[in-house]
């Protein structure tokens, strides 16, 4: 289910919920995925970390 959850999160957070920015990289934001966490940050200050259940 891991891949499915990650895919769902990426879709959900493709656009920053605060400012609508969809770009990552070059200091505009980032998506960081580890084994059990999904983190989305944005240049507007938005940051969210979601635990991915196994
Ligand atoms: Zn933003």
mmCIF file of the protein (N, C-alpha, C, O) and its ligand, coordinates in Angstrom:
data_MODEL
# 
_entry.id   MODEL 
# 
loop_
_entity.id 
_entity.type 
_entity.pdbx_number_of_molecules 
1 polymer     1 
2 non-polymer 1 
# 
_entity_poly.entity_id                      1 
_entity_poly.type                           'polypeptide(L)' 
_entity_poly.nstd_linkage                   no 
_entity_poly.nstd_monomer                   no 
_entity_poly.pdbx_seq_one_letter_code       
;(UNK)(UNK)(UNK)(UNK)(UNK)(UNK)(UNK)(UNK)(UNK)(UNK)(UNK)(UNK)(UNK)(UNK)(UNK)(UNK)
(UNK)(UNK)(UNK)(UNK)(UNK)(UNK)(UNK)(UNK)(UNK)(UNK)(UNK)(UNK)(UNK)(UNK)(UNK)(UNK)
(UNK)(UNK)(UNK)(UNK)(UNK)(UNK)(UNK)(UNK)(UNK)(UNK)(UNK)(UNK)(UNK)(UNK)(UNK)(UNK)
(UNK)(UNK)(UNK)(UNK)(UNK)(UNK)
;
_entity_poly.pdbx_seq_one_letter_code_can   XXXXXXXXXXXXXXXXXXXXXXXXXXXXXXXXXXXXXXXXXXXXXXXXXXXXXX 
_entity_poly.pdbx_strand_id                 A 
# 
loop_
_entity_poly_seq.entity_id 
_entity_poly_seq.num 
_entity_poly_seq.mon_id 
_entity_poly_seq.hetero 
1 1  UNK n 
1 2  UNK n 
1 3  UNK n 
1 4  UNK n 
1 5  UNK n 
1 6  UNK n 
1 7  UNK n 
1 8  UNK n 
1 9  UNK n 
1 10 UNK n 
1 11 UNK n 
1 12 UNK n 
1 13 UNK n 
1 14 UNK n 
1 15 UNK n 
1 16 UNK n 
1 17 UNK n 
1 18 UNK n 
1 19 UNK n 
1 20 UNK n 
1 21 UNK n 
1 22 UNK n 
1 23 UNK n 
1 24 UNK n 
1 25 UNK n 
1 26 UNK n 
1 27 UNK n 
1 28 UNK n 
1 29 UNK n 
1 30 UNK n 
1 31 UNK n 
1 32 UNK n 
1 33 UNK n 
1 34 UNK n 
1 35 UNK n 
1 36 UNK n 
1 37 UNK n 
1 38 UNK n 
1 39 UNK n 
1 40 UNK n 
1 41 UNK n 
1 42 UNK n 
1 43 UNK n 
1 44 UNK n 
1 45 UNK n 
1 46 UNK n 
1 47 UNK n 
1 48 UNK n 
1 49 UNK n 
1 50 UNK n 
1 51 UNK n 
1 52 UNK n 
1 53 UNK n 
1 54 UNK n 
# 
loop_
_struct_asym.id 
_struct_asym.entity_id 
A 1 
B 2 
# 
loop_
_chem_comp.id 
_chem_comp.type 
_chem_comp.mon_nstd_flag 
UNK 'L-peptide linking' . 
ZN  non-polymer         . 
# 
_pdbx_entity_nonpoly.entity_id   2 
_pdbx_entity_nonpoly.name        ? 
_pdbx_entity_nonpoly.comp_id     ZN 
# 
_pdbx_nonpoly_scheme.asym_id         B 
_pdbx_nonpoly_scheme.entity_id       2 
_pdbx_nonpoly_scheme.mon_id          ZN 
_pdbx_nonpoly_scheme.ndb_seq_num     1 
_pdbx_nonpoly_scheme.pdb_seq_num     101 
_pdbx_nonpoly_scheme.auth_seq_num    101 
_pdbx_nonpoly_scheme.pdb_mon_id      ZN 
_pdbx_nonpoly_scheme.auth_mon_id     ZN 
_pdbx_nonpoly_scheme.pdb_strand_id   A 
_pdbx_nonpoly_scheme.pdb_ins_code    . 
# 
loop_
_atom_site.group_PDB 
_atom_site.id 
_atom_site.type_symbol 
_atom_site.label_atom_id 
_atom_site.label_alt_id 
_atom_site.label_comp_id 
_atom_site.label_asym_id 
_atom_site.label_entity_id 
_atom_site.label_seq_id 
_atom_site.pdbx_PDB_ins_code 
_atom_site.Cartn_x 
_atom_site.Cartn_y 
_atom_site.Cartn_z 
_atom_site.occupancy 
_atom_site.B_iso_or_equiv 
_atom_site.pdbx_formal_charge 
_atom_site.auth_seq_id 
_atom_site.auth_comp_id 
_atom_site.auth_asym_id 
_atom_site.auth_atom_id 
_atom_site.pdbx_PDB_model_num 
ATOM   1   N  N  . UNK A 1 1  ? 0.828  -1.204 0.000  1.00 0.00 ? 1   UNK A N  1 
ATOM   2   C  CA . UNK A 1 1  ? 0.000  0.000  0.000  1.00 0.00 ? 1   UNK A CA 1 
ATOM   3   C  C  . UNK A 1 1  ? 0.866  1.258  0.000  1.00 0.00 ? 1   UNK A C  1 
ATOM   4   O  O  . UNK A 1 1  ? 0.366  2.361  -0.225 1.00 0.00 ? 1   UNK A O  1 
ATOM   5   N  N  . UNK A 1 2  ? 2.154  1.091  0.251  1.00 0.00 ? 2   UNK A N  1 
ATOM   6   C  CA . UNK A 1 2  ? 3.040  2.243  0.375  1.00 0.00 ? 2   UNK A CA 1 
ATOM   7   C  C  . UNK A 1 2  ? 3.006  3.125  -0.865 1.00 0.00 ? 2   UNK A C  1 
ATOM   8   O  O  . UNK A 1 2  ? 2.790  4.333  -0.772 1.00 0.00 ? 2   UNK A O  1 
ATOM   9   N  N  . UNK A 1 3  ? 3.217  2.523  -2.009 1.00 0.00 ? 3   UNK A N  1 
ATOM   10  C  CA . UNK A 1 3  ? 3.270  3.288  -3.258 1.00 0.00 ? 3   UNK A CA 1 
ATOM   11  C  C  . UNK A 1 3  ? 1.949  3.999  -3.530 1.00 0.00 ? 3   UNK A C  1 
ATOM   12  O  O  . UNK A 1 3  ? 1.916  5.127  -4.021 1.00 0.00 ? 3   UNK A O  1 
ATOM   13  N  N  . UNK A 1 4  ? 0.882  3.320  -3.203 1.00 0.00 ? 4   UNK A N  1 
ATOM   14  C  CA . UNK A 1 4  ? -0.439 3.889  -3.436 1.00 0.00 ? 4   UNK A CA 1 
ATOM   15  C  C  . UNK A 1 4  ? -0.651 5.129  -2.563 1.00 0.00 ? 4   UNK A C  1 
ATOM   16  O  O  . UNK A 1 4  ? -1.188 6.141  -3.014 1.00 0.00 ? 4   UNK A O  1 
ATOM   17  N  N  . UNK A 1 5  ? -0.219 5.025  -1.310 1.00 0.00 ? 5   UNK A N  1 
ATOM   18  C  CA . UNK A 1 5  ? -0.367 6.135  -0.376 1.00 0.00 ? 5   UNK A CA 1 
ATOM   19  C  C  . UNK A 1 5  ? 0.500  7.322  -0.813 1.00 0.00 ? 5   UNK A C  1 
ATOM   20  O  O  . UNK A 1 5  ? 0.062  8.472  -0.775 1.00 0.00 ? 5   UNK A O  1 
ATOM   21  N  N  . UNK A 1 6  ? 1.727  7.026  -1.224 1.00 0.00 ? 6   UNK A N  1 
ATOM   22  C  CA . UNK A 1 6  ? 2.631  8.082  -1.667 1.00 0.00 ? 6   UNK A CA 1 
ATOM   23  C  C  . UNK A 1 6  ? 2.055  8.785  -2.891 1.00 0.00 ? 6   UNK A C  1 
ATOM   24  O  O  . UNK A 1 6  ? 2.088  10.012 -2.991 1.00 0.00 ? 6   UNK A O  1 
ATOM   25  N  N  . UNK A 1 7  ? 1.541  8.009  -3.798 1.00 0.00 ? 7   UNK A N  1 
ATOM   26  C  CA . UNK A 1 7  ? 0.948  8.572  -5.008 1.00 0.00 ? 7   UNK A CA 1 
ATOM   27  C  C  . UNK A 1 7  ? -0.218 9.486  -4.652 1.00 0.00 ? 7   UNK A C  1 
ATOM   28  O  O  . UNK A 1 7  ? -0.375 10.571 -5.213 1.00 0.00 ? 7   UNK A O  1 
ATOM   29  N  N  . UNK A 1 8  ? -1.017 9.032  -3.724 1.00 0.00 ? 8   UNK A N  1 
ATOM   30  C  CA . UNK A 1 8  ? -2.182 9.801  -3.295 1.00 0.00 ? 8   UNK A CA 1 
ATOM   31  C  C  . UNK A 1 8  ? -1.747 11.123 -2.652 1.00 0.00 ? 8   UNK A C  1 
ATOM   32  O  O  . UNK A 1 8  ? -2.338 12.172 -2.905 1.00 0.00 ? 8   UNK A O  1 
ATOM   33  N  N  . UNK A 1 9  ? -0.710 11.054 -1.820 1.00 0.00 ? 9   UNK A N  1 
ATOM   34  C  CA . UNK A 1 9  ? -0.211 12.257 -1.160 1.00 0.00 ? 9   UNK A CA 1 
ATOM   35  C  C  . UNK A 1 9  ? 0.378  13.231 -2.172 1.00 0.00 ? 9   UNK A C  1 
ATOM   36  O  O  . UNK A 1 9  ? 0.188  14.442 -2.057 1.00 0.00 ? 9   UNK A O  1 
ATOM   37  N  N  . UNK A 1 10 ? 1.080  12.713 -3.143 1.00 0.00 ? 10  UNK A N  1 
ATOM   38  C  CA . UNK A 1 10 ? 1.697  13.583 -4.142 1.00 0.00 ? 10  UNK A CA 1 
ATOM   39  C  C  . UNK A 1 10 ? 0.644  14.311 -4.951 1.00 0.00 ? 10  UNK A C  1 
ATOM   40  O  O  . UNK A 1 10 ? 0.813  15.474 -5.319 1.00 0.00 ? 10  UNK A O  1 
ATOM   41  N  N  . UNK A 1 11 ? -0.447 13.608 -5.224 1.00 0.00 ? 11  UNK A N  1 
ATOM   42  C  CA . UNK A 1 11 ? -1.553 14.240 -5.947 1.00 0.00 ? 11  UNK A CA 1 
ATOM   43  C  C  . UNK A 1 11 ? -2.199 15.302 -5.078 1.00 0.00 ? 11  UNK A C  1 
ATOM   44  O  O  . UNK A 1 11 ? -2.519 16.401 -5.530 1.00 0.00 ? 11  UNK A O  1 
ATOM   45  N  N  . UNK A 1 12 ? -2.379 14.937 -3.813 1.00 0.00 ? 12  UNK A N  1 
ATOM   46  C  CA . UNK A 1 12 ? -3.059 15.819 -2.870 1.00 0.00 ? 12  UNK A CA 1 
ATOM   47  C  C  . UNK A 1 12 ? -2.258 17.096 -2.627 1.00 0.00 ? 12  UNK A C  1 
ATOM   48  O  O  . UNK A 1 12 ? -2.826 18.176 -2.461 1.00 0.00 ? 12  UNK A O  1 
ATOM   49  N  N  . UNK A 1 13 ? -0.929 16.958 -2.607 1.00 0.00 ? 13  UNK A N  1 
ATOM   50  C  CA . UNK A 1 13 ? -0.088 18.104 -2.272 1.00 0.00 ? 13  UNK A CA 1 
ATOM   51  C  C  . UNK A 1 13 ? 0.723  18.597 -3.462 1.00 0.00 ? 13  UNK A C  1 
ATOM   52  O  O  . UNK A 1 13 ? 1.725  19.289 -3.284 1.00 0.00 ? 13  UNK A O  1 
ATOM   53  N  N  . UNK A 1 14 ? 0.306  18.255 -4.648 1.00 0.00 ? 14  UNK A N  1 
ATOM   54  C  CA . UNK A 1 14 ? 0.970  18.762 -5.842 1.00 0.00 ? 14  UNK A CA 1 
ATOM   55  C  C  . UNK A 1 14 ? 0.929  20.293 -5.823 1.00 0.00 ? 14  UNK A C  1 
ATOM   56  O  O  . UNK A 1 14 ? 1.920  20.962 -6.115 1.00 0.00 ? 14  UNK A O  1 
ATOM   57  N  N  . UNK A 1 15 ? -0.226 20.818 -5.476 1.00 0.00 ? 15  UNK A N  1 
ATOM   58  C  CA . UNK A 1 15 ? -0.369 22.261 -5.308 1.00 0.00 ? 15  UNK A CA 1 
ATOM   59  C  C  . UNK A 1 15 ? -0.315 22.584 -3.824 1.00 0.00 ? 15  UNK A C  1 
ATOM   60  O  O  . UNK A 1 15 ? -0.972 21.936 -3.009 1.00 0.00 ? 15  UNK A O  1 
ATOM   61  N  N  . UNK A 1 16 ? 0.467  23.579 -3.488 1.00 0.00 ? 16  UNK A N  1 
ATOM   62  C  CA . UNK A 1 16 ? 0.534  24.003 -2.097 1.00 0.00 ? 16  UNK A CA 1 
ATOM   63  C  C  . UNK A 1 16 ? -0.857 24.438 -1.640 1.00 0.00 ? 16  UNK A C  1 
ATOM   64  O  O  . UNK A 1 16 ? -1.480 25.267 -2.303 1.00 0.00 ? 16  UNK A O  1 
ATOM   65  N  N  . UNK A 1 17 ? -1.354 23.909 -0.538 1.00 0.00 ? 17  UNK A N  1 
ATOM   66  C  CA . UNK A 1 17 ? -2.695 24.254 -0.057 1.00 0.00 ? 17  UNK A CA 1 
ATOM   67  C  C  . UNK A 1 17 ? -2.803 25.724 0.346  1.00 0.00 ? 17  UNK A C  1 
ATOM   68  O  O  . UNK A 1 17 ? -3.902 26.276 0.390  1.00 0.00 ? 17  UNK A O  1 
ATOM   69  N  N  . UNK A 1 18 ? -1.685 26.351 0.637  1.00 0.00 ? 18  UNK A N  1 
ATOM   70  C  CA . UNK A 1 18 ? -1.707 27.744 1.084  1.00 0.00 ? 18  UNK A CA 1 
ATOM   71  C  C  . UNK A 1 18 ? -1.650 28.742 -0.060 1.00 0.00 ? 18  UNK A C  1 
ATOM   72  O  O  . UNK A 1 18 ? -2.421 29.702 -0.076 1.00 0.00 ? 18  UNK A O  1 
ATOM   73  N  N  . UNK A 1 19 ? -0.747 28.534 -1.024 1.00 0.00 ? 19  UNK A N  1 
ATOM   74  C  CA . UNK A 1 19 ? -0.568 29.542 -2.066 1.00 0.00 ? 19  UNK A CA 1 
ATOM   75  C  C  . UNK A 1 19 ? -0.792 28.997 -3.482 1.00 0.00 ? 19  UNK A C  1 
ATOM   76  O  O  . UNK A 1 19 ? -0.790 29.759 -4.448 1.00 0.00 ? 19  UNK A O  1 
ATOM   77  N  N  . UNK A 1 20 ? -0.983 27.686 -3.602 1.00 0.00 ? 20  UNK A N  1 
ATOM   78  C  CA . UNK A 1 20 ? -1.294 27.128 -4.910 1.00 0.00 ? 20  UNK A CA 1 
ATOM   79  C  C  . UNK A 1 20 ? -0.088 26.853 -5.782 1.00 0.00 ? 20  UNK A C  1 
ATOM   80  O  O  . UNK A 1 20 ? -0.234 26.419 -6.925 1.00 0.00 ? 20  UNK A O  1 
ATOM   81  N  N  . UNK A 1 21 ? 1.094  27.099 -5.263 1.00 0.00 ? 21  UNK A N  1 
ATOM   82  C  CA . UNK A 1 21 ? 2.309  26.840 -6.027 1.00 0.00 ? 21  UNK A CA 1 
ATOM   83  C  C  . UNK A 1 21 ? 2.463  25.341 -6.284 1.00 0.00 ? 21  UNK A C  1 
ATOM   84  O  O  . UNK A 1 21 ? 2.340  24.528 -5.368 1.00 0.00 ? 21  UNK A O  1 
ATOM   85  N  N  . UNK A 1 22 ? 2.732  24.992 -7.532 1.00 0.00 ? 22  UNK A N  1 
ATOM   86  C  CA . UNK A 1 22 ? 2.868  23.567 -7.837 1.00 0.00 ? 22  UNK A CA 1 
ATOM   87  C  C  . UNK A 1 22 ? 4.317  23.187 -8.116 1.00 0.00 ? 22  UNK A C  1 
ATOM   88  O  O  . UNK A 1 22 ? 4.613  22.030 -8.414 1.00 0.00 ? 22  UNK A O  1 
ATOM   89  N  N  . UNK A 1 23 ? 5.222  24.163 -8.019 1.00 0.00 ? 23  UNK A N  1 
ATOM   90  C  CA . UNK A 1 23 ? 6.595  23.886 -8.381 1.00 0.00 ? 23  UNK A CA 1 
ATOM   91  C  C  . UNK A 1 23 ? 7.435  23.492 -7.173 1.00 0.00 ? 23  UNK A C  1 
ATOM   92  O  O  . UNK A 1 23 ? 7.268  24.023 -6.075 1.00 0.00 ? 23  UNK A O  1 
ATOM   93  N  N  . UNK A 1 24 ? 8.325  22.567 -7.401 1.00 0.00 ? 24  UNK A N  1 
ATOM   94  C  CA . UNK A 1 24 ? 9.281  22.199 -6.358 1.00 0.00 ? 24  UNK A CA 1 
ATOM   95  C  C  . UNK A 1 24 ? 10.675 22.330 -6.952 1.00 0.00 ? 24  UNK A C  1 
ATOM   96  O  O  . UNK A 1 24 ? 10.866 22.248 -8.165 1.00 0.00 ? 24  UNK A O  1 
ATOM   97  N  N  . UNK A 1 25 ? 11.630 22.534 -6.078 1.00 0.00 ? 25  UNK A N  1 
ATOM   98  C  CA . UNK A 1 25 ? 12.996 22.703 -6.540 1.00 0.00 ? 25  UNK A CA 1 
ATOM   99  C  C  . UNK A 1 25 ? 13.357 24.165 -6.691 1.00 0.00 ? 25  UNK A C  1 
ATOM   100 O  O  . UNK A 1 25 ? 12.475 25.023 -6.707 1.00 0.00 ? 25  UNK A O  1 
ATOM   101 N  N  . UNK A 1 26 ? 14.648 24.462 -6.804 1.00 0.00 ? 26  UNK A N  1 
ATOM   102 C  CA . UNK A 1 26 ? 15.143 25.828 -6.951 1.00 0.00 ? 26  UNK A CA 1 
ATOM   103 C  C  . UNK A 1 26 ? 14.632 26.756 -5.865 1.00 0.00 ? 26  UNK A C  1 
ATOM   104 O  O  . UNK A 1 26 ? 14.391 27.937 -6.113 1.00 0.00 ? 26  UNK A O  1 
ATOM   105 N  N  . UNK A 1 27 ? 14.469 26.230 -4.680 1.00 0.00 ? 27  UNK A N  1 
ATOM   106 C  CA . UNK A 1 27 ? 14.075 27.060 -3.556 1.00 0.00 ? 27  UNK A CA 1 
ATOM   107 C  C  . UNK A 1 27 ? 12.602 27.401 -3.495 1.00 0.00 ? 27  UNK A C  1 
ATOM   108 O  O  . UNK A 1 27 ? 12.185 28.154 -2.615 1.00 0.00 ? 27  UNK A O  1 
ATOM   109 N  N  . UNK A 1 28 ? 11.799 26.865 -4.408 1.00 0.00 ? 28  UNK A N  1 
ATOM   110 C  CA . UNK A 1 28 ? 10.380 27.198 -4.383 1.00 0.00 ? 28  UNK A CA 1 
ATOM   111 C  C  . UNK A 1 28 ? 9.572  26.211 -3.568 1.00 0.00 ? 28  UNK A C  1 
ATOM   112 O  O  . UNK A 1 28 ? 8.406  26.458 -3.258 1.00 0.00 ? 28  UNK A O  1 
ATOM   113 N  N  . UNK A 1 29 ? 10.179 25.113 -3.227 1.00 0.00 ? 29  UNK A N  1 
ATOM   114 C  CA . UNK A 1 29 ? 9.464  24.118 -2.443 1.00 0.00 ? 29  UNK A CA 1 
ATOM   115 C  C  . UNK A 1 29 ? 10.100 22.769 -2.610 1.00 0.00 ? 29  UNK A C  1 
ATOM   116 O  O  . UNK A 1 29 ? 11.033 22.598 -3.395 1.00 0.00 ? 29  UNK A O  1 
ATOM   117 N  N  . UNK A 1 30 ? 9.600  21.821 -1.881 1.00 0.00 ? 30  UNK A N  1 
ATOM   118 C  CA . UNK A 1 30 ? 10.180 20.489 -2.001 1.00 0.00 ? 30  UNK A CA 1 
ATOM   119 C  C  . UNK A 1 30 ? 9.189  19.416 -1.604 1.00 0.00 ? 30  UNK A C  1 
ATOM   120 O  O  . UNK A 1 30 ? 8.268  19.635 -0.818 1.00 0.00 ? 30  UNK A O  1 
ATOM   121 N  N  . UNK A 1 31 ? 9.412  18.270 -2.168 1.00 0.00 ? 31  UNK A N  1 
ATOM   122 C  CA . UNK A 1 31 ? 8.690  17.075 -1.731 1.00 0.00 ? 31  UNK A CA 1 
ATOM   123 C  C  . UNK A 1 31 ? 9.756  16.069 -1.352 1.00 0.00 ? 31  UNK A C  1 
ATOM   124 O  O  . UNK A 1 31 ? 10.609 15.707 -2.162 1.00 0.00 ? 31  UNK A O  1 
ATOM   125 N  N  . UNK A 1 32 ? 9.695  15.630 -0.122 1.00 0.00 ? 32  UNK A N  1 
ATOM   126 C  CA . UNK A 1 32 ? 10.689 14.688 0.370  1.00 0.00 ? 32  UNK A CA 1 
ATOM   127 C  C  . UNK A 1 32 ? 9.991  13.436 0.896  1.00 0.00 ? 32  UNK A C  1 
ATOM   128 O  O  . UNK A 1 32 ? 9.134  13.499 1.778  1.00 0.00 ? 32  UNK A O  1 
ATOM   129 N  N  . UNK A 1 33 ? 10.375 12.327 0.343  1.00 0.00 ? 33  UNK A N  1 
ATOM   130 C  CA . UNK A 1 33 ? 9.729  11.086 0.738  1.00 0.00 ? 33  UNK A CA 1 
ATOM   131 C  C  . UNK A 1 33 ? 10.764 10.131 1.322  1.00 0.00 ? 33  UNK A C  1 
ATOM   132 O  O  . UNK A 1 33 ? 11.764 9.801  0.684  1.00 0.00 ? 33  UNK A O  1 
ATOM   133 N  N  . UNK A 1 34 ? 10.502 9.704  2.530  1.00 0.00 ? 34  UNK A N  1 
ATOM   134 C  CA . UNK A 1 34 ? 11.351 8.694  3.140  1.00 0.00 ? 34  UNK A CA 1 
ATOM   135 C  C  . UNK A 1 34 ? 10.521 7.435  3.336  1.00 0.00 ? 34  UNK A C  1 
ATOM   136 O  O  . UNK A 1 34 ? 9.383  7.350  2.875  1.00 0.00 ? 34  UNK A O  1 
ATOM   137 N  N  . UNK A 1 35 ? 11.089 6.482  4.008  1.00 0.00 ? 35  UNK A N  1 
ATOM   138 C  CA . UNK A 1 35 ? 10.415 5.199  4.177  1.00 0.00 ? 35  UNK A CA 1 
ATOM   139 C  C  . UNK A 1 35 ? 9.053  5.332  4.843  1.00 0.00 ? 35  UNK A C  1 
ATOM   140 O  O  . UNK A 1 35 ? 8.112  4.611  4.511  1.00 0.00 ? 35  UNK A O  1 
ATOM   141 N  N  . UNK A 1 36 ? 8.962  6.267  5.789  1.00 0.00 ? 36  UNK A N  1 
ATOM   142 C  CA . UNK A 1 36 ? 7.691  6.344  6.511  1.00 0.00 ? 36  UNK A CA 1 
ATOM   143 C  C  . UNK A 1 36 ? 7.127  7.756  6.624  1.00 0.00 ? 36  UNK A C  1 
ATOM   144 O  O  . UNK A 1 36 ? 6.177  7.996  7.369  1.00 0.00 ? 36  UNK A O  1 
ATOM   145 N  N  . UNK A 1 37 ? 7.728  8.702  5.869  1.00 0.00 ? 37  UNK A N  1 
ATOM   146 C  CA . UNK A 1 37 ? 7.222  10.068 5.956  1.00 0.00 ? 37  UNK A CA 1 
ATOM   147 C  C  . UNK A 1 37 ? 7.171  10.742 4.588  1.00 0.00 ? 37  UNK A C  1 
ATOM   148 O  O  . UNK A 1 37 ? 8.001  10.512 3.708  1.00 0.00 ? 37  UNK A O  1 
ATOM   149 N  N  . UNK A 1 38 ? 6.176  11.563 4.464  1.00 0.00 ? 38  UNK A N  1 
ATOM   150 C  CA . UNK A 1 38 ? 6.032  12.395 3.271  1.00 0.00 ? 38  UNK A CA 1 
ATOM   151 C  C  . UNK A 1 38 ? 6.061  13.845 3.740  1.00 0.00 ? 38  UNK A C  1 
ATOM   152 O  O  . UNK A 1 38 ? 5.262  14.244 4.587  1.00 0.00 ? 38  UNK A O  1 
ATOM   153 N  N  . UNK A 1 39 ? 6.980  14.630 3.189  1.00 0.00 ? 39  UNK A N  1 
ATOM   154 C  CA . UNK A 1 39 ? 7.076  16.028 3.599  1.00 0.00 ? 39  UNK A CA 1 
ATOM   155 C  C  . UNK A 1 39 ? 6.965  16.925 2.379  1.00 0.00 ? 39  UNK A C  1 
ATOM   156 O  O  . UNK A 1 39 ? 7.655  16.729 1.378  1.00 0.00 ? 39  UNK A O  1 
ATOM   157 N  N  . UNK A 1 40 ? 6.092  17.902 2.480  1.00 0.00 ? 40  UNK A N  1 
ATOM   158 C  CA . UNK A 1 40 ? 5.919  18.881 1.412  1.00 0.00 ? 40  UNK A CA 1 
ATOM   159 C  C  . UNK A 1 40 ? 6.193  20.254 2.009  1.00 0.00 ? 40  UNK A C  1 
ATOM   160 O  O  . UNK A 1 40 ? 5.568  20.649 2.994  1.00 0.00 ? 40  UNK A O  1 
ATOM   161 N  N  . UNK A 1 41 ? 7.126  20.975 1.408  1.00 0.00 ? 41  UNK A N  1 
ATOM   162 C  CA . UNK A 1 41 ? 7.381  22.332 1.862  1.00 0.00 ? 41  UNK A CA 1 
ATOM   163 C  C  . UNK A 1 41 ? 7.189  23.286 0.693  1.00 0.00 ? 41  UNK A C  1 
ATOM   164 O  O  . UNK A 1 41 ? 7.219  22.884 -0.470 1.00 0.00 ? 41  UNK A O  1 
ATOM   165 N  N  . UNK A 1 42 ? 6.988  24.562 1.025  1.00 0.00 ? 42  UNK A N  1 
ATOM   166 C  CA . UNK A 1 42 ? 6.775  25.561 -0.010 1.00 0.00 ? 42  UNK A CA 1 
ATOM   167 C  C  . UNK A 1 42 ? 7.441  26.856 0.404  1.00 0.00 ? 42  UNK A C  1 
ATOM   168 O  O  . UNK A 1 42 ? 7.644  27.112 1.591  1.00 0.00 ? 42  UNK A O  1 
ATOM   169 N  N  . UNK A 1 43 ? 7.778  27.666 -0.580 1.00 0.00 ? 43  UNK A N  1 
ATOM   170 C  CA . UNK A 1 43 ? 8.455  28.927 -0.299 1.00 0.00 ? 43  UNK A CA 1 
ATOM   171 C  C  . UNK A 1 43 ? 7.594  29.881 0.523  1.00 0.00 ? 43  UNK A C  1 
ATOM   172 O  O  . UNK A 1 43 ? 8.124  30.800 1.146  1.00 0.00 ? 43  UNK A O  1 
ATOM   173 N  N  . UNK A 1 44 ? 6.293  29.682 0.535  1.00 0.00 ? 44  UNK A N  1 
ATOM   174 C  CA . UNK A 1 44 ? 5.412  30.561 1.294  1.00 0.00 ? 44  UNK A CA 1 
ATOM   175 C  C  . UNK A 1 44 ? 5.462  30.255 2.788  1.00 0.00 ? 44  UNK A C  1 
ATOM   176 O  O  . UNK A 1 44 ? 4.895  30.985 3.601  1.00 0.00 ? 44  UNK A O  1 
ATOM   177 N  N  . UNK A 1 45 ? 6.145  29.173 3.137  1.00 0.00 ? 45  UNK A N  1 
ATOM   178 C  CA . UNK A 1 45 ? 6.250  28.829 4.550  1.00 0.00 ? 45  UNK A CA 1 
ATOM   179 C  C  . UNK A 1 45 ? 5.456  27.598 4.920  1.00 0.00 ? 45  UNK A C  1 
ATOM   180 O  O  . UNK A 1 45 ? 5.557  27.083 6.034  1.00 0.00 ? 45  UNK A O  1 
ATOM   181 N  N  . UNK A 1 46 ? 4.668  27.137 3.975  1.00 0.00 ? 46  UNK A N  1 
ATOM   182 C  CA . UNK A 1 46 ? 3.892  25.928 4.230  1.00 0.00 ? 46  UNK A CA 1 
ATOM   183 C  C  . UNK A 1 46 ? 4.808  24.726 4.417  1.00 0.00 ? 46  UNK A C  1 
ATOM   184 O  O  . UNK A 1 46 ? 5.766  24.538 3.666  1.00 0.00 ? 46  UNK A O  1 
ATOM   185 N  N  . UNK A 1 47 ? 4.511  23.934 5.402  1.00 0.00 ? 47  UNK A N  1 
ATOM   186 C  CA . UNK A 1 47 ? 5.256  22.696 5.588  1.00 0.00 ? 47  UNK A CA 1 
ATOM   187 C  C  . UNK A 1 47 ? 4.374  21.665 6.229  1.00 0.00 ? 47  UNK A C  1 
ATOM   188 O  O  . UNK A 1 47 ? 3.708  21.927 7.230  1.00 0.00 ? 47  UNK A O  1 
ATOM   189 N  N  . UNK A 1 48 ? 4.374  20.490 5.642  1.00 0.00 ? 48  UNK A N  1 
ATOM   190 C  CA . UNK A 1 48 ? 3.539  19.430 6.217  1.00 0.00 ? 48  UNK A CA 1 
ATOM   191 C  C  . UNK A 1 48 ? 4.278  18.112 6.119  1.00 0.00 ? 48  UNK A C  1 
ATOM   192 O  O  . UNK A 1 48 ? 4.831  17.756 5.078  1.00 0.00 ? 48  UNK A O  1 
ATOM   193 N  N  . UNK A 1 49 ? 4.271  17.406 7.222  1.00 0.00 ? 49  UNK A N  1 
ATOM   194 C  CA . UNK A 1 49 ? 4.857  16.075 7.239  1.00 0.00 ? 49  UNK A CA 1 
ATOM   195 C  C  . UNK A 1 49 ? 3.764  15.079 7.588  1.00 0.00 ? 49  UNK A C  1 
ATOM   196 O  O  . UNK A 1 49 ? 3.049  15.233 8.578  1.00 0.00 ? 49  UNK A O  1 
ATOM   197 N  N  . UNK A 1 50 ? 3.654  14.081 6.771  1.00 0.00 ? 50  UNK A N  1 
ATOM   198 C  CA . UNK A 1 50 ? 2.621  13.079 6.973  1.00 0.00 ? 50  UNK A CA 1 
ATOM   199 C  C  . UNK A 1 50 ? 3.282  11.723 7.143  1.00 0.00 ? 50  UNK A C  1 
ATOM   200 O  O  . UNK A 1 50 ? 4.149  11.327 6.364  1.00 0.00 ? 50  UNK A O  1 
ATOM   201 N  N  . UNK A 1 51 ? 2.858  11.038 8.160  1.00 0.00 ? 51  UNK A N  1 
ATOM   202 C  CA . UNK A 1 51 ? 3.399  9.704  8.379  1.00 0.00 ? 51  UNK A CA 1 
ATOM   203 C  C  . UNK A 1 51 ? 2.713  8.728  7.421  1.00 0.00 ? 51  UNK A C  1 
ATOM   204 O  O  . UNK A 1 51 ? 1.487  8.714  7.306  1.00 0.00 ? 51  UNK A O  1 
ATOM   205 N  N  . UNK A 1 52 ? 3.491  7.942  6.763  1.00 0.00 ? 52  UNK A N  1 
ATOM   206 C  CA . UNK A 1 52 ? 2.927  6.969  5.831  1.00 0.00 ? 52  UNK A CA 1 
ATOM   207 C  C  . UNK A 1 52 ? 2.784  5.635  6.555  1.00 0.00 ? 52  UNK A C  1 
ATOM   208 O  O  . UNK A 1 52 ? 3.773  5.033  6.975  1.00 0.00 ? 52  UNK A O  1 
ATOM   209 N  N  . UNK A 1 53 ? 1.555  5.188  6.692  1.00 0.00 ? 53  UNK A N  1 
ATOM   210 C  CA . UNK A 1 53 ? 1.381  3.897  7.359  1.00 0.00 ? 53  UNK A CA 1 
ATOM   211 C  C  . UNK A 1 53 ? 1.936  2.758  6.508  1.00 0.00 ? 53  UNK A C  1 
ATOM   212 O  O  . UNK A 1 53 ? 1.920  2.827  5.279  1.00 0.00 ? 53  UNK A O  1 
ATOM   213 N  N  . UNK A 1 54 ? 2.407  1.753  7.145  1.00 0.00 ? 54  UNK A N  1 
ATOM   214 C  CA . UNK A 1 54 ? 2.979  0.618  6.422  1.00 0.00 ? 54  UNK A CA 1 
ATOM   215 C  C  . UNK A 1 54 ? 1.889  -0.154 5.716  1.00 0.00 ? 54  UNK A C  1 
ATOM   216 O  O  . UNK A 1 54 ? 2.171  -1.150 5.050  1.00 0.00 ? 54  UNK A O  1 
HETATM 217 ZN ZN . ZN  B 2 .  ? 2.881  27.766 -0.718 1.00 0.00 ? 101 ZN  A ZN 1 
# 
